[in-house]
Amino acid sequence: MTRGARPESKTAIPSGNGHSSRPGTTAPRGRRGTWIGSSAWIRAGAVAGVAGPAAFTLAWIIAAFRQPGLSFSVPQISGLAADNARDPWLMISGFLVLGGCAVGFGAALRMALGGRQAGPGPTLIQLAGLLAIAAGLLRRDHVLLTSAAQSWHNQAHNVISAAVYLLLIAAPLLLAWRFRHDRGWRGLAVPLVVAAVASAALLAALYADPNGGWAATLQRIGVSLPLAAVVAVAARLARLAGVRTGRT
């Protein structure tokens, strides 16, 4: 606690905007803004925001190395969970962990940003998480793309994956707009925009030539950029929660 500050409730967390969420609110103020919820919950959500992308990335890296007869750079992420992949459970687990952590992180971020004042960004993160879970369960038929007939769950996976890509691009842009005038968060605004725009360009190139030699690399980088943006937001969220409890 800052020297000379008034004692504050241990069950409050910062919104990060430096202003009260409503005129006349009696919520106590911290160094970074208004406190509106549970610090422990916010810290747990921040951990989830880092753990989900980390687990997902580690899963596809390990799985890509383990595909017999295929170079590390060949299979796309979704193919690593396919019916004929080696150890598909590894990539399926990555999808499920990423999705579950995104749902928790989005809820914690919304709380920290003031509920309705958070904007749609946290909700899009949660929706992307739910769809990531669906993408992991509705698997592709083959490790590599093929022109053969596709099962219904393969087709559903393709549609859901496209939706996840769009959400992962939109969420950082909306968060950047929300953060631009917020003293606790505005330092992330430009990096979030850069990550989203670069991801959009890479994924557009992927869809233009999904069977190209660089397709898997484009996809991996295009997905990793917005996930890195999520990690950056989660790290800032953990720092602000730490400020609340005097741990920074």
C-alpha positions in Angstrom: 0.0 0.0 0.0 1.3 3.5 -0.8 2.5 5.3 2.3 -0.1 7.7 3.6 -3.0 6.1 1.6 -6.2 5.2 3.3 -6.8 1.5 4.1 -8.7 -0.2 1.2 -10.9 -3.3 1.1 -9.0 -6.4 0.2 -11.8 -7.5 -2.1 -11.5 -4.7 -4.6 -9.6 -4.6 -8.0 -8.7 -1.7 -10.3 -10.6 -0.8 -13.5 -7.5 0.9 -14.8 -9.2 4.0 -16.1 -8.3 6.3 -13.2 -11.9 7.4 -12.8 -14.9 6.2 -10.9 -17.2 4.0 -12.9 -20.3 6.0 -12.1 -20.8 9.6 -10.8 -21.2 9.5 -7.1 -19.7 6.0 -6.6 -18.2 5.3 -3.2 -15.8 2.7 -4.5 -12.3 3.2 -3.1 -9.6 4.4 -5.4 -6.1 2.9 -6.0 -3.0 4.1 -7.8 -4.3 2.8 -11.1 -8.0 3.6 -10.8 -11.3 2.4 -9.4 -11.5 -0.8 -7.5 -14.6 -2.9 -8.4 -14.1 -6.6 -7.6 -12.0 -9.4 -6.3 -8.2 -9.1 -6.7 -7.7 -12.8 -6.3 -10.1 -13.5 -9.1 -8.4 -10.9 -11.3 -5.0 -12.5 -10.7 -6.4 -16.0 -11.5 -7.8 -14.6 -14.7 -4.5 -13.0 -15.6 -2.7 -16.3 -15.0 -5.2 -18.0 -17.3 -4.5 -15.4 -20.0 -0.9 -16.4 -20.0 -1.4 -20.2 -19.5 -3.8 -20.7 -22.3 -1.7 -19.3 -25.2 1.4 -20.9 -23.7 -0.2 -24.4 -23.5 -1.6 -24.1 -27.0 1.7 -23.0 -28.5 3.6 -25.7 -26.7 1.1 -28.3 -27.9 1.4 -27.5 -31.6 5.2 -27.2 -31.4 5.6 -30.7 -29.8 2.9 -32.2 -32.0 4.5 -30.8 -35.2 7.8 -32.5 -34.3 6.1 -35.9 -33.7 4.3 -36.4 -37.1 6.0 -39.4 -38.8 7.3 -38.7 -42.2 6.5 -35.0 -42.1 8.8 -32.0 -41.6 8.1 -29.7 -38.7 7.1 -26.9 -41.0 4.5 -28.9 -43.0 1.3 -29.6 -41.0 -1.0 -26.8 -40.0 -2.2 -26.5 -36.5 -5.6 -28.0 -37.0 -4.1 -31.0 -38.8 -2.2 -31.9 -35.7 -5.5 -32.9 -34.0 -6.8 -34.9 -37.0 -8.0 -38.4 -36.9 -4.8 -39.8 -38.5 -2.4 -37.5 -36.6 0.1 -39.0 -34.2 -1.1 -38.3 -30.6 -4.0 -36.1 -31.6 -4.9 -35.8 -28.0 -2.0 -33.5 -27.5 -3.3 -30.8 -29.9 -6.9 -31.4 -28.8 -5.8 -30.7 -25.2 -4.1 -27.5 -26.5 -7.4 -26.3 -28.0 -9.4 -27.1 -24.8 -6.9 -25.5 -22.5 -6.7 -22.4 -24.7 -10.5 -22.1 -24.9 -11.1 -22.6 -21.2 -8.5 -20.1 -20.2 -9.8 -17.5 -22.7 -13.2 -17.7 -21.1 -11.8 -17.1 -17.6 -9.4 -14.4 -18.8 -12.1 -12.5 -20.6 -14.4 -12.5 -17.6 -11.6 -11.2 -15.3 -10.6 -8.6 -17.8 -14.1 -7.3 -18.1 -14.4 -7.0 -14.4 -11.0 -5.2 -14.2 -12.1 -2.7 -16.9 -15.3 -1.8 -15.2 -18.0 -4.2 -16.5 -20.0 -2.5 -19.2 -17.2 0.1 -19.6 -14.9 -2.7 -20.8 -16.4 -2.7 -24.2 -16.8 -5.8 -26.4 -13.2 -6.9 -26.4 -13.3 -9.2 -23.4 -16.5 -10.8 -24.7 -14.9 -11.5 -28.1 -12.0 -13.2 -26.3 -14.5 -15.4 -24.4 -16.4 -16.2 -27.6 -13.1 -17.1 -29.3 -12.3 -19.4 -26.4 -15.7 -21.2 -26.7 -15.1 -21.6 -30.4 -11.6 -22.9 -29.8 -13.0 -25.6 -27.7 -15.5 -26.5 -30.4 -12.6 -26.5 -33.0 -10.7 -28.9 -30.9 -13.6 -31.3 -30.5 -14.8 -31.1 -34.2 -11.6 -32.4 -35.7 -10.2 -32.4 -39.2 -10.1 -35.7 -41.1 -6.4 -35.6 -42.1 -3.2 -34.1 -41.0 -2.7 -32.5 -44.5 -5.2 -30.7 -46.6 -6.8 -33.0 -49.2 -9.3 -32.7 -52.0 -11.1 -35.9 -50.9 -14.6 -35.8 -49.5 -14.8 -34.2 -46.0 -16.8 -35.3 -43.0 -19.3 -32.9 -41.4 -17.1 -32.3 -38.5 -14.1 -31.4 -40.8 -16.3 -28.9 -42.5 -17.6 -27.5 -39.2 -14.0 -27.2 -38.0 -13.1 -25.1 -41.0 -16.0 -22.7 -40.5 -15.3 -22.4 -36.7 -11.6 -21.9 -37.3 -12.3 -19.0 -39.7 -14.6 -17.5 -37.0 -11.8 -17.8 -34.4 -9.3 -16.1 -36.7 -11.7 -13.1 -37.1 -12.3 -12.9 -33.4 -8.6 -13.0 -32.6 -8.1 -10.1 -35.0 -11.1 -8.1 -33.8 -10.5 -8.4 -30.1 -7.1 -6.7 -30.0 -8.4 -3.9 -32.1 -11.3 -3.3 -29.8 -9.1 -3.5 -26.8 -6.7 -1.0 -28.3 -9.6 1.4 -28.9 -10.7 0.9 -25.2 -7.1 1.4 -23.9 -6.1 4.5 -26.0 -7.1 7.1 -23.3 -6.6 4.9 -20.3 -3.5 5.7 -18.3 -3.1 2.2 -17.0 -3.4 0.5 -20.4 -2.7 2.9 -23.2 0.9 1.7 -23.6 -0.6 -1.5 -25.1 -2.8 0.2 -27.7 -0.3 0.4 -30.5 1.2 -3.1 -30.1 -2.3 -4.6 -30.1 -3.1 -2.8 -33.4 0.2 -3.9 -34.9 -0.4 -7.5 -33.9 -4.0 -7.5 -35.2 -3.1 -6.0 -38.6 -0.1 -8.3 -39.1 -2.2 -11.3 -38.2 -4.9 -10.3 -40.7 -2.3 -9.9 -43.5 -0.8 -13.3 -42.7 -4.1 -15.1 -42.5 -5.3 -13.5 -45.7 -2.2 -14.8 -47.4 -2.9 -18.3 -46.0 -6.5 -18.3 -47.4 -5.2 -17.1 -50.7 -2.9 -20.2 -51.0 -3.9 -22.8 -48.3 -1.8 -25.5 -50.0 1.3 -23.4 -50.5 4.7 -24.4 -49.0 4.5 -21.5 -46.5 0.9 -22.1 -45.5 1.6 -23.7 -42.2 4.2 -21.1 -41.2 1.8 -18.3 -42.1 -0.9 -19.8 -40.1 1.3 -20.4 -37.0 2.6 -16.9 -37.0 -0.8 -15.4 -37.8 -2.4 -17.2 -34.8 0.6 -16.6 -32.5 0.5 -12.8 -32.9 -2.9 -12.2 -31.4 -2.2 -14.8 -28.7 0.9 -12.9 -27.8 -1.3 -9.8 -27.6 -3.5 -11.6 -25.1 -0.5 -12.6 -23.1 0.6 -8.9 -23.0 -2.8 -7.8 -21.8 -2.8 -10.6 -19.2 0.6 -9.5 -17.9 -0.5 -5.9 -17.5 -3.7 -7.2 -15.8 -1.5 -9.2 -13.3 0.6 -6.1 -12.7 -2.3 -3.9 -12.0 -3.8 -6.5 -9.6 -0.4 -6.6 -7.9 -0.5 -2.9 -7.5 -3.8 -3.2 -5.7 -2.4 -5.7 -3.2 1.0 -3.9 -2.8 3.0 -6.7 -4.4 4.8 -4.6 -7.1 
